[in-house]
């Protein structure tokens, strides 16, 4: 059994979904494993990770719009407002989604479905550089 780990950076420009599938594919292909698991973990509390539709960008836009309707940005609703009016809503959005993903590896490739991609879901308004840890285990 072998293991490998790396970190990738994803630059964001505000709320939305940012793909990192190609970076994950590249990392996996360099390890030359036939069978394994790839774990992805975002090291932030106001962003999250998703496996989502990769063919129609309207899906990504609709997800962002849905989250805007679901989680109010009204600062009167929250006690935690020291980092700005988008901070607490961002923490709630992150709590409703996932901070980590696990994807099977088969034949030295990520075993995603035809229409699936890996995305960082940014919840803050300002641009950020987010870090995602990739950990691969297999043989």
N, CA, C and O atoms as a GROMACS GRO file, in nm:
protein
  556
    1UNK      N    1   0.085  -0.117   0.000
    1UNK     CA    2   0.000   0.000   0.000
    1UNK      C    3   0.089   0.124   0.000
    1UNK      O    4   0.182   0.136   0.080
    2UNK      N    5   0.059   0.215  -0.091
    2UNK     CA    6   0.134   0.341  -0.099
    2UNK      C    7   0.042   0.457  -0.068
    2UNK      O    8  -0.080   0.449  -0.085
    3UNK      N    9   0.103   0.566  -0.023
    3UNK     CA   10   0.029   0.689   0.003
    3UNK      C   11   0.105   0.807  -0.054
    3UNK      O   12   0.228   0.806  -0.064
    4UNK      N   13   0.030   0.909  -0.092
    4UNK     CA   14   0.091   1.032  -0.140
    4UNK      C   15  -0.003   1.146  -0.107
    4UNK      O   16  -0.125   1.129  -0.098
    5UNK      N   17   0.056   1.265  -0.088
    5UNK     CA   18  -0.025   1.381  -0.051
    5UNK      C   19   0.031   1.505  -0.117
    5UNK      O   20   0.152   1.519  -0.134
    6UNK      N   21  -0.058   1.594  -0.153
    6UNK     CA   22  -0.019   1.725  -0.206
    6UNK      C   23  -0.126   1.826  -0.169
    6UNK      O   24  -0.234   1.789  -0.124
    7UNK      N   25  -0.095   1.952  -0.189
    7UNK     CA   26  -0.192   2.059  -0.168
    7UNK      C   27  -0.204   2.137  -0.299
    7UNK      O   28  -0.104   2.162  -0.367
    8UNK      N   29  -0.325   2.173  -0.332
    8UNK     CA   30  -0.347   2.258  -0.448
    8UNK      C   31  -0.413   2.388  -0.401
    8UNK      O   32  -0.482   2.390  -0.300
    9UNK      N   33  -0.391   2.493  -0.476
    9UNK     CA   34  -0.450   2.624  -0.446
    9UNK      C   35  -0.556   2.654  -0.552
    9UNK      O   36  -0.538   2.627  -0.670
   10UNK      N   37  -0.668   2.709  -0.506
   10UNK     CA   38  -0.774   2.750  -0.596
   10UNK      C   39  -0.803   2.898  -0.567
   10UNK      O   40  -0.843   2.934  -0.457
   11UNK      N   41  -0.781   2.981  -0.667
   11UNK     CA   42  -0.810   3.125  -0.654
   11UNK      C   43  -0.957   3.148  -0.686
   11UNK      O   44  -1.006   3.103  -0.790
   12UNK      N   45  -1.026   3.218  -0.597
   12UNK     CA   46  -1.168   3.246  -0.619
   12UNK      C   47  -1.189   3.395  -0.638
   12UNK      O   48  -1.105   3.477  -0.600
   13UNK      N   49  -1.302   3.429  -0.697
   13UNK     CA   50  -1.337   3.569  -0.723
   13UNK      C   51  -1.469   3.606  -0.657
   13UNK      O   52  -1.532   3.706  -0.695
   14UNK      N   53  -1.512   3.528  -0.559
   14UNK     CA   54  -1.640   3.550  -0.494
   14UNK      C   55  -1.722   3.422  -0.499
   14UNK      O   56  -1.672   3.319  -0.544
   15UNK      N   57  -1.847   3.427  -0.454
   15UNK     CA   58  -1.928   3.306  -0.444
   15UNK      C   59  -1.942   3.234  -0.577
   15UNK      O   60  -1.956   3.295  -0.683
   16UNK      N   61  -1.939   3.101  -0.569
   16UNK     CA   62  -1.957   3.019  -0.688
   16UNK      C   63  -1.876   2.892  -0.678
   16UNK      O   64  -1.807   2.867  -0.579
   17UNK      N   65  -1.886   2.811  -0.782
   17UNK     CA   66  -1.817   2.682  -0.787
   17UNK      C   67  -1.697   2.690  -0.881
   17UNK      O   68  -1.708   2.737  -0.994
   18UNK      N   69  -1.582   2.644  -0.831
   18UNK     CA   70  -1.456   2.652  -0.904
   18UNK      C   71  -1.402   2.510  -0.924
   18UNK      O   72  -1.379   2.439  -0.826
   19UNK      N   73  -1.383   2.468  -1.049
   19UNK     CA   74  -1.340   2.331  -1.074
   19UNK      C   75  -1.195   2.306  -1.033
   19UNK      O   76  -1.108   2.392  -1.047
   20UNK      N   77  -1.170   2.186  -0.982
   20UNK     CA   78  -1.032   2.142  -0.958
   20UNK      C   79  -1.012   1.997  -1.004
   20UNK      O   80  -0.918   1.930  -0.960
   21UNK      N   81  -1.099   1.950  -1.091
   21UNK     CA   82  -1.091   1.812  -1.141
   21UNK      C   83  -0.959   1.786  -1.211
   21UNK      O   84  -0.896   1.683  -1.188
   22UNK      N   85  -0.914   1.876  -1.296
   22UNK     CA   86  -0.792   1.852  -1.372
   22UNK      C   87  -0.669   1.842  -1.282
   22UNK      O   88  -0.582   1.758  -1.305
   23UNK      N   89  -0.662   1.925  -1.180
   23UNK     CA   90  -0.550   1.919  -1.087
   23UNK      C   91  -0.550   1.785  -1.011
   23UNK      O   92  -0.444   1.726  -0.989
   24UNK      N   93  -0.669   1.739  -0.972
   24UNK     CA   94  -0.679   1.609  -0.903
   24UNK      C   95  -0.642   1.496  -0.997
   24UNK      O   96  -0.571   1.404  -0.957
   25UNK      N   97  -0.688   1.501  -1.122
   25UNK     CA   98  -0.652   1.397  -1.222
   25UNK      C   99  -0.500   1.391  -1.242
   25UNK      O  100  -0.441   1.283  -1.248
   26UNK      N  101  -0.439   1.508  -1.253
   26UNK     CA  102  -0.295   1.516  -1.275
   26UNK      C  103  -0.219   1.452  -1.158
   26UNK      O  104  -0.127   1.373  -1.179
   27UNK      N  105  -0.259   1.485  -1.036
   27UNK     CA  106  -0.196   1.429  -0.917
   27UNK      C  107  -0.210   1.277  -0.915
   27UNK      O  108  -0.112   1.206  -0.890
   28UNK      N  109  -0.329   1.226  -0.942
   28UNK     CA  110  -0.352   1.081  -0.941
   28UNK      C  111  -0.269   1.012  -1.048
   28UNK      O  112  -0.208   0.909  -1.022
   29UNK      N  113  -0.266   1.067  -1.168
   29UNK     CA  114  -0.194   1.002  -1.277
   29UNK      C  115  -0.043   0.990  -1.250
   29UNK      O  116   0.021   0.896  -1.296
   30UNK      N  117   0.013   1.085  -1.176
   30UNK     CA  118   0.156   1.080  -1.145
   30UNK      C  119   0.190   0.971  -1.044
   30UNK      O  120   0.306   0.931  -1.033
   31UNK      N  121   0.091   0.921  -0.970
   31UNK     CA  122   0.117   0.821  -0.866
   31UNK      C  123   0.117   0.678  -0.919
   31UNK      O  124   0.170   0.588  -0.854
   32UNK      N  125   0.057   0.656  -1.035
   32UNK     CA  126   0.055   0.524  -1.101
   32UNK      C  127   0.001   0.414  -1.011
   32UNK      O  128   0.068   0.312  -0.990
   33UNK      N  129  -0.120   0.434  -0.958
   33UNK     CA  130  -0.188   0.334  -0.876
   33UNK      C  131  -0.302   0.273  -0.956
   33UNK      O  132  -0.375   0.344  -1.025
   34UNK      N  133  -0.318   0.143  -0.946
   34UNK     CA  134  -0.428   0.075  -1.014
   34UNK      C  135  -0.558   0.087  -0.938
   34UNK      O  136  -0.665   0.097  -0.998
   35UNK      N  137  -0.549   0.086  -0.806
   35UNK     CA  138  -0.667   0.082  -0.722
   35UNK      C  139  -0.642   0.166  -0.597
   35UNK      O  140  -0.534   0.156  -0.538
   36UNK      N  141  -0.737   0.247  -0.557
   36UNK     CA  142  -0.716   0.326  -0.437
   36UNK      C  143  -0.830   0.421  -0.409
   36UNK      O  144  -0.939   0.410  -0.467
   37UNK      N  145  -0.804   0.515  -0.321
   37UNK     CA  146  -0.899   0.618  -0.284
   37UNK      C  147  -0.828   0.753  -0.280
   37UNK      O  148  -0.716   0.766  -0.230
   38UNK      N  149  -0.895   0.853  -0.334
   38UNK     CA  150  -0.847   0.990  -0.327
   38UNK      C  151  -0.936   1.065  -0.229
   38UNK      O  152  -1.057   1.070  -0.247
   39UNK      N  153  -0.876   1.123  -0.127
   39UNK     CA  154  -0.948   1.209  -0.034
   39UNK      C  155  -0.912   1.354  -0.065
   39UNK      O  156  -0.795   1.386  -0.086
   40UNK      N  157  -1.012   1.439  -0.067
   40UNK     CA  158  -0.994   1.582  -0.089
   40UNK      C  159  -1.051   1.654   0.034
   40UNK      O  160  -1.162   1.624   0.078
   41UNK      N  161  -0.974   1.748   0.088
   41UNK     CA  162  -1.016   1.819   0.209
   41UNK      C  163  -0.985   1.967   0.194
   41UNK      O  164  -0.871   2.005   0.168
   42UNK      N  165  -1.087   2.052   0.212
   42UNK     CA  166  -1.066   2.196   0.205
   42UNK      C  167  -1.036   2.247   0.346
   42UNK      O  168  -1.106   2.215   0.441
   43UNK      N  169  -0.930   2.327   0.356
   43UNK     CA  170  -0.882   2.373   0.487
   43UNK      C  171  -0.939   2.509   0.525
   43UNK      O  172  -0.866   2.599   0.567
   44UNK      N  173  -1.069   2.523   0.510
   44UNK     CA  174  -1.134   2.651   0.538
   44UNK      C  175  -1.275   2.624   0.592
   44UNK      O  176  -1.333   2.519   0.565
   45UNK      N  177  -1.329   2.720   0.668
   45UNK     CA  178  -1.463   2.703   0.725
   45UNK      C  179  -1.569   2.786   0.653
   45UNK      O  180  -1.685   2.788   0.695
   46UNK      N  181  -1.531   2.853   0.548
   46UNK     CA  182  -1.630   2.931   0.472
   46UNK      C  183  -1.625   2.896   0.323
   46UNK      O  184  -1.662   2.976   0.237
   47UNK      N  185  -1.580   2.775   0.294
   47UNK     CA  186  -1.582   2.718   0.160
   47UNK      C  187  -1.605   2.568   0.177
   47UNK      O  188  -1.587   2.514   0.286
   48UNK      N  189  -1.646   2.501   0.070
   48UNK     CA  190  -1.673   2.358   0.080
   48UNK      C  191  -1.638   2.290  -0.052
   48UNK      O  192  -1.593   2.354  -0.147
   49UNK      N  193  -1.660   2.159  -0.056
   49UNK     CA  194  -1.630   2.079  -0.175
   49UNK      C  195  -1.756   2.007  -0.222
   49UNK      O  196  -1.839   1.965  -0.142
   50UNK      N  197  -1.768   1.994  -0.353
   50UNK     CA  198  -1.881   1.922  -0.412
   50UNK      C  199  -1.836   1.839  -0.531
   50UNK      O  200  -1.741   1.874  -0.601
   51UNK      N  201  -1.905   1.728  -0.553
   51UNK     CA  202  -1.900   1.658  -0.681
   51UNK      C  203  -2.030   1.698  -0.750
   51UNK      O  204  -2.139   1.678  -0.696
   52UNK      N  205  -2.017   1.755  -0.869
   52UNK     CA  206  -2.135   1.810  -0.934
   52UNK      C  207  -2.126   1.800  -1.085
   52UNK      O  208  -2.022   1.764  -1.140
   53UNK      N  209  -2.234   1.831  -1.150
   53UNK     CA  210  -2.248   1.835  -1.296
   53UNK      C  211  -2.134   1.915  -1.358
   53UNK      O  212  -2.103   2.026  -1.313
   54UNK      N  213  -2.071   1.859  -1.462
   54UNK     CA  214  -1.960   1.931  -1.526
   54UNK      C  215  -1.987   1.970  -1.671
   54UNK      O  216  -1.898   2.021  -1.738
   55UNK      N  217  -2.109   1.946  -1.720
   55UNK     CA  218  -2.137   1.974  -1.860
   55UNK      C  219  -2.212   2.105  -1.883
   55UNK      O  220  -2.182   2.178  -1.978
   56UNK      N  221  -2.307   2.136  -1.797
   56UNK     CA  222  -2.390   2.254  -1.816
   56UNK      C  223  -2.362   2.356  -1.706
   56UNK      O  224  -2.396   2.331  -1.591
   57UNK      N  225  -2.300   2.470  -1.738
   57UNK     CA  226  -2.268   2.570  -1.636
   57UNK      C  227  -2.390   2.628  -1.567
   57UNK      O  228  -2.378   2.687  -1.460
   58UNK      N  229  -2.509   2.612  -1.626
   58UNK     CA  230  -2.631   2.660  -1.562
   58UNK      C  231  -2.656   2.588  -1.429
   58UNK      O  232  -2.713   2.646  -1.337
   59UNK      N  233  -2.612   2.462  -1.419
   59UNK     CA  234  -2.628   2.387  -1.294
   59UNK      C  235  -2.551   2.458  -1.182
   59UNK      O  236  -2.603   2.474  -1.072
   60UNK      N  237  -2.429   2.498  -1.211
   60UNK     CA  238  -2.347   2.565  -1.110
   60UNK      C  239  -2.407   2.700  -1.070
   60UNK      O  240  -2.409   2.734  -0.952
   61UNK      N  241  -2.455   2.774  -1.167
   61UNK     CA  242  -2.519   2.903  -1.138
   61UNK      C  243  -2.646   2.882  -1.056
   61UNK      O  244  -2.673   2.959  -0.964
   62UNK      N  245  -2.724   2.780  -1.089
   62UNK     CA  246  -2.847   2.752  -1.014
   62UNK      C  247  -2.817   2.711  -0.871
   62UNK      O  248  -2.891   2.748  -0.780
   63UNK      N  249  -2.710   2.635  -0.849
   63UNK     CA  250  -2.672   2.597  -0.712
   63UNK      C  251  -2.637   2.720  -0.629
   63UNK      O  252  -2.677   2.731  -0.513
   64UNK      N  253  -2.562   2.811  -0.688
   64UNK     CA  254  -2.526   2.934  -0.616
   64UNK      C  255  -2.651   3.016  -0.583
   64UNK      O  256  -2.665   3.065  -0.472
   65UNK      N  257  -2.740   3.029  -0.679
   65UNK     CA  258  -2.864   3.104  -0.656
   65UNK      C  259  -2.952   3.038  -0.550
   65UNK      O  260  -3.013   3.106  -0.468
   66UNK      N  261  -2.956   2.905  -0.551
   66UNK     CA  262  -3.032   2.833  -0.449
   66UNK      C  263  -2.976   2.861  -0.310
   66UNK      O  264  -3.052   2.887  -0.217
   67UNK      N  265  -2.843   2.856  -0.296
   67UNK     CA  266  -2.781   2.883  -0.166
   67UNK      C  267  -2.809   3.026  -0.120
   67UNK      O  268  -2.828   3.050  -0.001
   68UNK      N  269  -2.812   3.119  -0.212
   68UNK     CA  270  -2.842   3.259  -0.176
   68UNK      C  271  -2.985   3.271  -0.121
   68UNK      O  272  -3.011   3.349  -0.029
   69UNK      N  273  -3.076   3.193  -0.179
   69UNK     CA  274  -3.215   3.196  -0.128
   69UNK      C  275  -3.226   3.121   0.004
   69UNK      O  276  -3.303   3.162   0.092
   70UNK      N  277  -3.152   3.013   0.019
   70UNK     CA  278  -3.162   2.928   0.138
   70UNK      C  279  -3.104   2.992   0.263
   70UNK      O  280  -3.162   2.982   0.371
   71UNK      N  281  -2.988   3.059   0.249
   71UNK     CA  282  -2.917   3.115   0.365
   71UNK      C  283  -2.918   3.267   0.355
   71UNK      O  284  -2.852   3.327   0.269
   72UNK      N  285  -2.992   3.328   0.443
   72UNK     CA  286  -3.006   3.474   0.445
   72UNK      C  287  -2.873   3.541   0.479
   72UNK      O  288  -2.793   3.488   0.556
   73UNK      N  289  -2.851   3.657   0.419
   73UNK     CA  290  -2.733   3.738   0.450
   73UNK      C  291  -2.769   3.856   0.540
   73UNK      O  292  -2.689   3.948   0.557
   74UNK      N  293  -2.886   3.853   0.597
   74UNK     CA  294  -2.931   3.961   0.685
   74UNK      C  295  -2.849   3.957   0.814
   74UNK      O  296  -2.864   3.863   0.892
   75UNK      N  297  -2.761   4.057   0.838
   75UNK     CA  298  -2.675   4.055   0.958
   75UNK      C  299  -2.753   4.060   1.089
   75UNK      O  300  -2.699   4.025   1.194
   76UNK      N  301  -2.878   4.104   1.085
   76UNK     CA  302  -2.959   4.108   1.207
   76UNK      C  303  -2.990   3.967   1.259
   76UNK      O  304  -3.030   3.952   1.374
   77UNK      N  305  -2.970   3.866   1.177
   77UNK     CA  306  -2.999   3.727   1.217
   77UNK      C  307  -2.884   3.661   1.292
   77UNK      O  308  -2.903   3.555   1.351
   78UNK      N  309  -2.764   3.723   1.291
   78UNK     CA  310  -2.645   3.653   1.341
   78UNK      C  311  -2.573   3.736   1.447
   78UNK      O  312  -2.574   3.859   1.444
   79UNK      N  313  -2.509   3.665   1.540
   79UNK     CA  314  -2.423   3.729   1.639
   79UNK      C  315  -2.282   3.747   1.583
   79UNK      O  316  -2.218   3.850   1.606
   80UNK      N  317  -2.234   3.647   1.508
   80UNK     CA  318  -2.097   3.650   1.452
   80UNK      C  319  -2.098   3.737   1.327
   80UNK      O  320  -2.133   3.692   1.218
   81UNK      N  321  -2.058   3.863   1.343
   81UNK     CA  322  -2.056   3.956   1.229
   81UNK      C  323  -1.923   4.031   1.219
   81UNK      O  324  -1.910   4.121   1.136
   82UNK      N  325  -1.824   3.994   1.302
   82UNK     CA  326  -1.698   4.069   1.307
   82UNK      C  327  -1.618   4.062   1.177
   82UNK      O  328  -1.538   4.151   1.150
   83UNK      N  329  -1.640   3.958   1.097
   83UNK     CA  330  -1.565   3.945   0.970
   83UNK      C  331  -1.647   3.987   0.850
   83UNK      O  332  -1.609   3.959   0.736
   84UNK      N  333  -1.758   4.054   0.874
   84UNK     CA  334  -1.839   4.104   0.765
   84UNK      C  335  -1.972   4.031   0.752
   84UNK      O  336  -1.990   3.923   0.807
   85UNK      N  337  -2.064   4.092   0.677
   85UNK     CA  338  -2.198   4.036   0.667
   85UNK      C  339  -2.206   3.904   0.590
   85UNK      O  340  -2.307   3.834   0.600
   86UNK      N  341  -2.103   3.868   0.515
   86UNK     CA  342  -2.106   3.742   0.441
   86UNK      C  343  -2.043   3.626   0.518
   86UNK      O  344  -2.050   3.511   0.473
   87UNK      N  345  -1.981   3.654   0.633
   87UNK     CA  346  -1.905   3.549   0.702
   87UNK      C  347  -1.994   3.442   0.765
   87UNK      O  348  -1.975   3.324   0.735
   88UNK      N  349  -2.088   3.479   0.849
   88UNK     CA  350  -2.173   3.377   0.913
   88UNK      C  351  -2.257   3.301   0.811
   88UNK      O  352  -2.268   3.179   0.822
   89UNK      N  353  -2.316   3.368   0.711
   89UNK     CA  354  -2.385   3.291   0.608
   89UNK      C  355  -2.291   3.192   0.537
   89UNK      O  356  -2.334   3.084   0.497
   90UNK      N  357  -2.165   3.230   0.521
   90UNK     CA  358  -2.068   3.139   0.458
   90UNK      C  359  -2.042   3.017   0.545
   90UNK      O  360  -2.029   2.906   0.493
   91UNK      N  361  -2.034   3.037   0.676
   91UNK     CA  362  -2.016   2.923   0.766
   91UNK      C  363  -2.138   2.829   0.761
   91UNK      O  364  -2.122   2.707   0.763
   92UNK      N  365  -2.256   2.885   0.753
   92UNK     CA  366  -2.378   2.803   0.744
   92UNK      C  367  -2.379   2.724   0.614
   92UNK      O  368  -2.409   2.605   0.613
   93UNK      N  369  -2.345   2.790   0.504
   93UNK     CA  370  -2.341   2.720   0.374
   93UNK      C  371  -2.239   2.607   0.377
   93UNK      O  372  -2.264   2.499   0.324
   94UNK      N  373  -2.125   2.632   0.440
   94UNK     CA  374  -2.023   2.526   0.451
   94UNK      C  375  -2.072   2.411   0.538
   94UNK      O  376  -2.042   2.294   0.511
   95UNK      N  377  -2.149   2.443   0.643
   95UNK     CA  378  -2.203   2.338   0.730
   95UNK      C  379  -2.306   2.251   0.657
   95UNK      O  380  -2.322   2.134   0.690
   96UNK      N  381  -2.374   2.307   0.559
   96UNK     CA  382  -2.475   2.234   0.484
   96UNK      C  383  -2.417   2.150   0.370
   96UNK      O  384  -2.486   2.066   0.313
   97UNK      N  385  -2.292   2.173   0.338
   97UNK     CA  386  -2.228   2.100   0.229
   97UNK      C  387  -2.119   2.011   0.290
   97UNK      O  388  -2.142   1.953   0.396
   98UNK      N  389  -2.003   1.999   0.228
   98UNK     CA  390  -1.901   1.906   0.278
   98UNK      C  391  -1.764   1.972   0.277
   98UNK      O  392  -1.733   2.054   0.190
   99UNK      N  393  -1.682   1.936   0.374
   99UNK     CA  394  -1.544   1.984   0.376
   99UNK      C  395  -1.448   1.881   0.317
   99UNK      O  396  -1.332   1.911   0.292
  100UNK      N  397  -1.499   1.759   0.294
  100UNK     CA  398  -1.412   1.655   0.234
  100UNK      C  399  -1.493   1.566   0.140
  100UNK      O  400  -1.615   1.553   0.152
  101UNK      N  401  -1.421   1.505   0.047
  101UNK     CA  402  -1.477   1.411  -0.050
  101UNK      C  403  -1.384   1.291  -0.059
  101UNK      O  404  -1.264   1.304  -0.037
  102UNK      N  405  -1.439   1.176  -0.091
  102UNK     CA  406  -1.360   1.057  -0.118
  102UNK      C  407  -1.404   0.999  -0.252
  102UNK      O  408  -1.523   0.975  -0.273
  103UNK      N  409  -1.308   0.977  -0.342
  103UNK     CA  410  -1.337   0.930  -0.476
  103UNK      C  411  -1.254   0.805  -0.503
  103UNK      O  412  -1.134   0.805  -0.476
  104UNK      N  413  -1.315   0.698  -0.555
  104UNK     CA  414  -1.238   0.578  -0.588
  104UNK      C  415  -1.141   0.604  -0.704
  104UNK      O  416  -1.165   0.687  -0.791
  105UNK      N  417  -1.032   0.529  -0.700
  105UNK     CA  418  -0.932   0.530  -0.809
  105UNK      C  419  -0.935   0.393  -0.873
  105UNK      O  420  -0.929   0.291  -0.805
  106UNK      N  421  -0.945   0.392  -1.005
  106UNK     CA  422  -0.948   0.266  -1.080
  106UNK      C  423  -0.864   0.286  -1.206
  106UNK      O  424  -0.887   0.378  -1.284
  107UNK      N  425  -0.765   0.197  -1.224
  107UNK     CA  426  -0.680   0.208  -1.342
  107UNK      C  427  -0.605   0.339  -1.350
  107UNK      O  428  -0.592   0.397  -1.458
  108UNK      N  429  -0.556   0.388  -1.236
  108UNK     CA  430  -0.478   0.511  -1.228
  108UNK      C  431  -0.559   0.635  -1.268
  108UNK      O  432  -0.502   0.736  -1.310
  109UNK      N  433  -0.691   0.628  -1.255
  109UNK     CA  434  -0.777   0.741  -1.288
  109UNK      C  435  -0.883   0.760  -1.180
  109UNK      O  436  -0.924   0.664  -1.114
  110UNK      N  437  -0.926   0.883  -1.164
  110UNK     CA  438  -1.038   0.912  -1.075
  110UNK      C  439  -1.163   0.851  -1.139
  110UNK      O  440  -1.190   0.876  -1.256
  111UNK      N  441  -1.238   0.773  -1.062
  111UNK     CA  442  -1.354   0.702  -1.117
  111UNK      C  443  -1.482   0.787  -1.104
  111UNK      O  444  -1.581   0.743  -1.046
  112UNK      N  445  -1.476   0.907  -1.159
  112UNK     CA  446  -1.595   0.993  -1.163
  112UNK      C  447  -1.686   0.947  -1.276
  112UNK      O  448  -1.640   0.887  -1.373
  113UNK      N  449  -1.815   0.977  -1.263
  113UNK     CA  450  -1.909   0.950  -1.371
  113UNK      C  451  -1.888   1.047  -1.487
  113UNK      O  452  -1.816   1.146  -1.474
  114UNK      N  453  -1.951   1.018  -1.598
  114UNK     CA  454  -1.935   1.097  -1.720
  114UNK      C  455  -1.961   1.246  -1.700
  114UNK      O  456  -1.892   1.329  -1.760
  115UNK      N  457  -2.057   1.280  -1.617
  115UNK     CA  458  -2.098   1.420  -1.603
  115UNK      C  459  -2.058   1.478  -1.468
  115UNK      O  460  -2.114   1.579  -1.426
  116UNK      N  461  -1.962   1.416  -1.400
  116UNK     CA  462  -1.923   1.463  -1.268
  116UNK      C  463  -1.789   1.536  -1.272
  116UNK      O  464  -1.698   1.500  -1.347
  117UNK      N  465  -1.780   1.640  -1.191
  117UNK     CA  466  -1.656   1.714  -1.173
  117UNK      C  467  -1.638   1.749  -1.027
  117UNK      O  468  -1.734   1.746  -0.950
  118UNK      N  469  -1.515   1.781  -0.988
  118UNK     CA  470  -1.482   1.821  -0.851
  118UNK      C  471  -1.479   1.974  -0.845
  118UNK      O  472  -1.418   2.040  -0.930
  119UNK      N  473  -1.545   2.028  -0.743
  119UNK     CA  474  -1.556   2.173  -0.731
  119UNK      C  475  -1.530   2.221  -0.589
  119UNK      O  476  -1.571   2.157  -0.492
  120UNK      N  477  -1.461   2.333  -0.580
  120UNK     CA  478  -1.456   2.410  -0.456
  120UNK      C  479  -1.575   2.505  -0.463
  120UNK      O  480  -1.594   2.574  -0.563
  121UNK      N  481  -1.654   2.509  -0.357
  121UNK     CA  482  -1.770   2.597  -0.350
  121UNK      C  483  -1.733   2.713  -0.258
  121UNK      O  484  -1.732   2.700  -0.136
  122UNK      N  485  -1.704   2.827  -0.319
  122UNK     CA  486  -1.667   2.947  -0.243
  122UNK      C  487  -1.794   3.014  -0.192
  122UNK      O  488  -1.890   3.032  -0.267
  123UNK      N  489  -1.793   3.051  -0.063
  123UNK     CA  490  -1.910   3.113  -0.003
  123UNK      C  491  -1.889   3.260   0.035
  123UNK      O  492  -1.986   3.329   0.066
  124UNK      N  493  -1.765   3.308   0.033
  124UNK     CA  494  -1.737   3.448   0.071
  124UNK      C  495  -1.744   3.538  -0.053
  124UNK      O  496  -1.727   3.492  -0.166
  125UNK      N  497  -1.768   3.667  -0.028
  125UNK     CA  498  -1.780   3.764  -0.138
  125UNK      C  499  -1.645   3.807  -0.195
  125UNK      O  500  -1.632   3.827  -0.316
  126UNK      N  501  -1.545   3.820  -0.110
  126UNK     CA  502  -1.413   3.868  -0.155
  126UNK      C  503  -1.334   3.754  -0.219
  126UNK      O  504  -1.357   3.637  -0.190
  127UNK      N  505  -1.240   3.788  -0.305
  127UNK     CA  506  -1.151   3.685  -0.361
  127UNK      C  507  -1.067   3.621  -0.250
  127UNK      O  508  -1.027   3.687  -0.154
  128UNK      N  509  -1.042   3.493  -0.264
  128UNK     CA  510  -0.960   3.418  -0.170
  128UNK      C  511  -0.871   3.320  -0.246
  128UNK      O  512  -0.899   3.286  -0.361
  129UNK      N  513  -0.765   3.276  -0.181
  129UNK     CA  514  -0.688   3.164  -0.232
  129UNK      C  515  -0.713   3.050  -0.134
  129UNK      O  516  -0.670   3.054  -0.019
  130UNK      N  517  -0.783   2.948  -0.181
  130UNK     CA  518  -0.822   2.835  -0.096
  130UNK      C  519  -0.726   2.720  -0.117
  130UNK      O  520  -0.674   2.699  -0.227
  131UNK      N  521  -0.703   2.645  -0.010
  131UNK     CA  522  -0.613   2.529  -0.018
  131UNK      C  523  -0.695   2.400  -0.002
  131UNK      O  524  -0.777   2.387   0.089
  132UNK      N  525  -0.670   2.307  -0.092
  132UNK     CA  526  -0.733   2.175  -0.086
  132UNK      C  527  -0.621   2.072  -0.074
  132UNK      O  528  -0.531   2.067  -0.157
  133UNK      N  529  -0.628   1.990   0.030
  133UNK     CA  530  -0.534   1.880   0.046
  133UNK      C  531  -0.585   1.758  -0.029
  133UNK      O  532  -0.702   1.721  -0.015
  134UNK      N  533  -0.499   1.697  -0.108
  134UNK     CA  534  -0.530   1.573  -0.178
  134UNK      C  535  -0.445   1.463  -0.117
  134UNK      O  536  -0.323   1.476  -0.106
  135UNK      N  537  -0.510   1.356  -0.077
  135UNK     CA  538  -0.439   1.241  -0.016
  135UNK      C  539  -0.483   1.117  -0.091
  135UNK      O  540  -0.602   1.087  -0.101
  136UNK      N  541  -0.385   1.045  -0.143
  136UNK     CA  542  -0.411   0.925  -0.223
  136UNK      C  543  -0.352   0.805  -0.153
  136UNK      O  544  -0.238   0.808  -0.108
  137UNK      N  545  -0.431   0.699  -0.143
  137UNK     CA  546  -0.385   0.573  -0.086
  137UNK      C  547  -0.428   0.461  -0.179
  137UNK      O  548  -0.540   0.460  -0.229
  138UNK      N  549  -0.338   0.367  -0.203
  138UNK     CA  550  -0.372   0.256  -0.292
  138UNK      C  551  -0.252   0.173  -0.328
  138UNK      O  552  -0.145   0.180  -0.267
  139UNK      N  553  -0.273   0.092  -0.432
  139UNK     CA  554  -0.166   0.005  -0.480
  139UNK      C  555  -0.171  -0.011  -0.631
  139UNK      O  556  -0.088  -0.081  -0.688
   0.00000   0.00000   0.00000
